Amino acid sequence: MRAIEVWESLLSKSDKEVIKIASYYGVELTIDEVRQLRPLAESANITWLVTGIPKSVLKECERILGPKKFKKYKKILDNY
């Protein structure tokens, strides 16, 4: 559920709140990264719970966050 909370926070929380939530899970985001991730979160749909997040979305997330930070975030996704 942690990954869902971080992902959903991109849709419903302020930039600072998203940064705080991600930090709680060990991922340090910048305001710029949060703003770039928001469109990806907006494209999410319920089928992702069954099929998983599409590889194209994960690749874009990695491009935004960089490999090191993405790896930390991916661990959160893999554990929900």
Phi and psi restraints in degrees (value plus and minus 20) as a CYANA .aco file:
   2 ARG   PHI     -80.0   -40.0
   2 ARG   PSI     -64.8   -24.8
   3 ALA   PHI     -83.8   -43.8
   3 ALA   PSI     -59.5   -19.5
   4 ILE   PHI     -83.2   -43.2
   4 ILE   PSI     -60.4   -20.4
   5 GLU   PHI     -82.6   -42.6
   5 GLU   PSI     -65.0   -25.0
   6 VAL   PHI     -84.5   -44.5
   6 VAL   PSI     -65.7   -25.7
   7 TRP   PHI     -83.5   -43.5
   7 TRP   PSI     -66.9   -26.9
   8 GLU   PHI     -86.9   -46.9
   8 GLU   PSI     -51.9   -11.9
   9 SER   PHI     -81.0   -41.0
   9 SER   PSI     -46.5    -6.5
  10 LEU   PHI     -83.3   -43.3
  10 LEU   PSI     -44.8    -4.8
  11 LEU   PHI    -111.9   -71.9
  11 LEU   PSI     -46.5    -6.5
  12 SER   PHI    -140.8  -100.8
  12 SER   PSI     -28.1    11.9
  13 LYS   PHI    -136.4   -96.4
  13 LYS   PSI     143.9   183.9
  14 SER   PHI     -92.6   -52.6
  14 SER   PSI     144.3   184.3
  15 ASP   PHI     -73.7   -33.7
  15 ASP   PSI     -66.7   -26.7
  16 LYS   PHI     -84.8   -44.8
  16 LYS   PSI     -57.1   -17.1
  17 GLU   PHI     -86.9   -46.9
  17 GLU   PSI     -60.9   -20.9
  18 VAL   PHI     -81.7   -41.7
  18 VAL   PSI     -64.8   -24.8
  19 ILE   PHI     -80.3   -40.3
  19 ILE   PSI     -61.5   -21.5
  20 LYS   PHI     -84.6   -44.6
  20 LYS   PSI     -64.6   -24.6
  21 ILE   PHI     -83.6   -43.6
  21 ILE   PSI     -68.2   -28.2
  22 ALA   PHI     -80.7   -40.7
  22 ALA   PSI     -60.8   -20.8
  23 SER   PHI     -81.3   -41.3
  23 SER   PSI     -58.3   -18.3
  24 TYR   PHI     -76.4   -36.4
  24 TYR   PSI     -54.4   -14.4
  25 TYR   PHI    -113.8   -73.8
  25 TYR   PSI     -11.7    28.3
  26 GLY   PHI      70.8   110.8
  26 GLY   PSI      -8.0    32.0
  27 VAL   PHI    -134.5   -94.5
  27 VAL   PSI      95.0   135.0
  28 GLU   PHI    -110.6   -70.6
  28 GLU   PSI      87.3   127.3
  29 LEU   PHI    -121.5   -81.5
  29 LEU   PSI     132.6   172.6
  30 THR   PHI    -119.7   -79.7
  30 THR   PSI     144.5   184.5
  31 ILE   PHI     -80.3   -40.3
  31 ILE   PSI     -60.8   -20.8
  32 ASP   PHI     -81.2   -41.2
  32 ASP   PSI     -62.3   -22.3
  33 GLU   PHI     -84.3   -44.3
  33 GLU   PSI     -62.7   -22.7
  34 VAL   PHI     -79.0   -39.0
  34 VAL   PSI     -65.3   -25.3
  35 ARG   PHI     -86.0   -46.0
  35 ARG   PSI     -52.2   -12.2
  36 GLN   PHI     -96.3   -56.3
  36 GLN   PSI     -49.6    -9.6
  37 LEU   PHI     -98.0   -58.0
  37 LEU   PSI     -43.7    -3.7
  38 ARG   PHI     -74.4   -34.4
  38 ARG   PSI     -67.1   -27.1
  39 PRO   PHI     -80.4   -40.4
  39 PRO   PSI     -52.6   -12.6
  40 LEU   PHI     -86.5   -46.5
  40 LEU   PSI     -62.1   -22.1
  41 ALA   PHI     -84.9   -44.9
  41 ALA   PSI     -55.8   -15.8
  42 GLU   PHI     -86.5   -46.5
  42 GLU   PSI     -44.4    -4.4
  43 SER   PHI    -104.6   -64.6
  43 SER   PSI     -24.6    15.4
  44 ALA   PHI     -84.7   -44.7
  44 ALA   PSI     129.6   169.6
  45 ASN   PHI    -164.4  -124.4
  45 ASN   PSI     148.5   188.5
  46 ILE   PHI     -80.3   -40.3
  46 ILE   PSI     -48.7    -8.7
  47 THR   PHI     -85.1   -45.1
  47 THR   PSI     -41.2    -1.2
  48 TRP   PHI     -81.8   -41.8
  48 TRP   PSI     -46.0    -6.0
  49 LEU   PHI     -85.4   -45.4
  49 LEU   PSI     -49.7    -9.7
  50 VAL   PHI    -113.2   -73.2
  50 VAL   PSI     -66.8   -26.8
  51 THR   PHI    -110.3   -70.3
  51 THR   PSI     -35.8     4.2
  52 GLY   PHI      67.8   107.8
  52 GLY   PSI     147.1   187.1
  53 ILE   PHI     -92.4   -52.4
  53 ILE   PSI     111.1   151.1
  54 PRO   PHI     -77.8   -37.8
  54 PRO   PSI     125.0   165.0
  55 LYS   PHI     -78.3   -38.3
  55 LYS   PSI     -55.1   -15.1
  56 SER   PHI     -83.5   -43.5
  56 SER   PSI     -56.2   -16.2
  57 VAL   PHI     -90.3   -50.3
  57 VAL   PSI     -61.8   -21.8
  58 LEU   PHI     -83.3   -43.3
  58 LEU   PSI     -59.6   -19.6
  59 LYS   PHI     -83.8   -43.8
  59 LYS   PSI     -61.5   -21.5
  60 GLU   PHI     -86.1   -46.1
  60 GLU   PSI     -59.9   -19.9
  61 CYS   PHI     -80.8   -40.8
  61 CYS   PSI     -62.5   -22.5
  62 GLU   PHI     -85.0   -45.0
  62 GLU   PSI     -58.1   -18.1
  63 ARG   PHI     -82.8   -42.8
  63 ARG   PSI     -60.6   -20.6
  64 ILE   PHI     -90.1   -50.1
  64 ILE   PSI     -65.7   -25.7
  65 LEU   PHI    -107.1   -67.1
  65 LEU   PSI     -43.0    -3.0
  66 GLY   PHI      66.6   106.6
  66 GLY   PSI     135.4   175.4
  67 PRO   PHI     -79.0   -39.0
  67 PRO   PSI     -62.3   -22.3
  68 LYS   PHI     -87.5   -47.5
  68 LYS   PSI     -69.1   -29.1
  69 LYS   PHI     -89.4   -49.4
  69 LYS   PSI     -56.6   -16.6
  70 PHE   PHI     -82.6   -42.6
  70 PHE   PSI     -59.0   -19.0
  71 LYS   PHI     -79.0   -39.0
  71 LYS   PSI     -61.8   -21.8
  72 LYS   PHI     -83.8   -43.8
  72 LYS   PSI     -65.1   -25.1
  73 TYR   PHI     -85.1   -45.1
  73 TYR   PSI     -59.7   -19.7
  74 LYS   PHI     -80.5   -40.5
  74 LYS   PSI     -56.0   -16.0
  75 LYS   PHI     -80.7   -40.7
  75 LYS   PSI     -59.3   -19.3
  76 ILE   PHI     -83.2   -43.2
  76 ILE   PSI     -65.8   -25.8
  77 LEU   PHI     -81.3   -41.3
  77 LEU   PSI     -60.9   -20.9
  78 ASP   PHI     -90.1   -50.1
  78 ASP   PSI     -41.1    -1.1
  79 ASN   PHI    -118.2   -78.2
  79 ASN   PSI     -17.8    22.2
